[in-house]
Amino acid sequence: MKKSKNIRYFLSSVIEKGIFILFVLFLIFIANIRVPVPKIEAKVTPENYKREEISKNHYKVGNNWLKKNEFGVWEMYLEGAPYERGVIYGVLAKEIIESQEASFVNQLNELIPSSFFQHFLRFTIAWMNRDMDEYIDNENLAEIYGISKSFSNKYDYIGPKFYRILYYHAAHDIGHALADLRIVGCTSFAAKGEYTTDGELIIGRNFDFYMGEDFAKDKLILFEKPTKGYPFSSYSWAGFTGVVSGMNNQGLTVTLNAAKSDVPFGAKEPISLLAREILQYAKNIEEAVAIAKKKKTFVSESLLIGSALDNKAVVIEKTPTKIDVFDNNLDNMVCSNHYQSDLYKADKANISNIEMSDSKARFNRMNELIEKEKPLNFTSSAKILRDKGGKNDQNIGLGNPRSINQLIAYHSVIFKPKAKKIWISTYPYQLGEYICYDLNKVFNPSVSFSFEKEFTISKDKFLNTPKYKSLAIFRTQKEAITKHVMFGKELDLSSAEINSFIKSNPESYETYFNLGRYFYAKGNKTKALEMYETSLTKVVASKAEKISIENEIKDLKSILKK
């Protein structure tokens, strides 16, 4: 009896001490994920500024303004000191910021419906990003902090407003690290000399960052005139101060392309803020490279830098541990999602990425299209960026990651650095009109600017075809199958629905692969095997995916033999 009491006492003591230790560890954890707000001398808040409504969807605060153009793109002009312009940004765009955050969170809920995994992910990201502020310049922190003042209280359960906006700036990086989710997969090019109609440098890029249709609808082009550095333009979404596609008034351009990264376990500077610093403070390639070398980032990335002053483009290839500059000294250059410089030729991760992913296929297709369409101008550049085919124009299904246009692009842009012109795509993807802005006029205080109507590129005729309409059927059904397979959401497809799904994208391997997953989840292994085998008769995006499907087939055959 005494021995039994001693055991219970011992166990009770261990449990109590364990709970106390866990409590202490939790407090340490919470303390370590607190990101201190930047020290701001200015005392202004959103309440200090009155937003004047000029007309519907057109607002003004002092010299700063926001308006929605006829193509549904928000245009914003900002100037002033970092914190103050951040606060004004939030005042001008409060409703758009709230809408974008709602779309972003809703898409995350779609991707990760489990509340347990959402909480786990939230704490994991908070821990990973706990030191992020130490790697971001005070100027950017101040501007971001100013914008955060206008964030909604609705999502404070995720984290304080300043935490959240910093996390969202890292979403691009995390999306790159989780490339297998196909959140990202960008392709870009630069051409000049014999490859362009006027010999001048032209740059085109697709920014394939997909966070759902609602998130993609509200796009914002920012024209910013900071107190330090060069005025610049950046195309992204409301509340985002980083740069994924942009050009400054010196004709220096920056676009980001993901490279294969390990999942990050500690924060550095988000790559978009490095791109922003380059755009704001570099006038040529030499200065851009110098800035990139100074900064520590936590994902691998290619930054295609175009320069009017140098009349050329290079690719800065950066990982968390090393950096190199790729210059092929030719009149055309292509950048997808693998590295090309000498430093990375023997890099195992890069070699594997080239062999196993779809990056090399898009790289080859882009080169093929450039040779086919040269000499390029802005309209033929848009044609290339909209191309949905595979090698030798093969029909590989809609949305195949081997194609230049995967029909997931958040935006697409074209730059003419010497002329200081930028073309931006309008919704949806890169299929809507491309509209043009002249930065010579944008940053001329004596000129009232708008987009250059005479340089508008017409919307893609594909938008009016039955194939485009069928894309919605394909996407909806594919998403429903994924939720059923991964999270057990109820789904019972009729024969008519299955046939409709096949007809919506008959040449896509993904159609049959997803039906294979569906039938397997339903216990119909014979039908699942048939669908998997059919998927291999189509063009599969990558070697990695082909191996995965082959393994599914092998396992199913083994099961069916028993």
Beta strands, then each sheet from edge to edge (+ up, - down):
strand 1: 52-55
strand 2: 58-61
strand 3: 64-68
strand 4: 73-80
strand 5: 187-191
strand 6: 202-207
strand 7: 219-226
strand 8: 232-236
strand 9: 245-248
strand 10: 252-258
strand 11: 301-307
strand 12: 312-318
strand 13: 323-326
strand 14: 332-335
strand 15: 411-416
strand 16: 421-425
strand 17: 434-438
sheet 1: 1+ 2- 3+ 4- 7- 8+ 9- 10+ 11- 12+ 13-
sheet 2: 14+ 5- 6+ 15- 16+ 17-
end
